[in-house]
Amino acid sequence: MKIEYRNLFTHFVFTVLHRERRIGEESRERVEKYITGICNNNDSLMYAIYANAEHVHFLVSRSPKLSEEELASIVAESSQRFINQQGLCGNAFSWQESASAFSVSKGDVDKVCKYILNQKEHHRKKTYQEEYDEFLKFYLKNIKD
């Protein structure tokens, strides 16, 4: 059955292999624009994206034709190929084999967008590991409740 209306907001977090700080400020916007284009070309609307040196956050309204895993695979494979072809991160660039995907309610979209767009400031206070541990603690706690 065709899904005419959707509300499938997903917050993805991709991590650079070995958490190496490979995405430089000079390449950040190109990586963000490319990932945005991949999502748009797969009927998924980008709401916010920020590429940190060792990880990327993005929030999309996902196409109902694609699972989180399918969209993540498309974005990871295509963006990794683009980054390497363009030489944006020096030597061979790779994402980790797994990513994170968190569902977001419509009421929280604005809050998550602000969080993503404030990544530069956010990481002046917290490391990526601290941030990731908080995500897991929050989401796992809510799953168990």
Protein Blocks (a to p, Z undefined) as FASTA:
>chain_A
ZZfbdcddcddddddehhiafbcfklmmmmmmmmmmmmmmnopacfbdcddfkbccdddd
ddfkbcfklmmmmmmmmmmmmmmmnopnopaddddfbdcdddddfklmmmmmmmmmmmmm
mmmmbcfklmmmmmmmmmmmmmmZZ
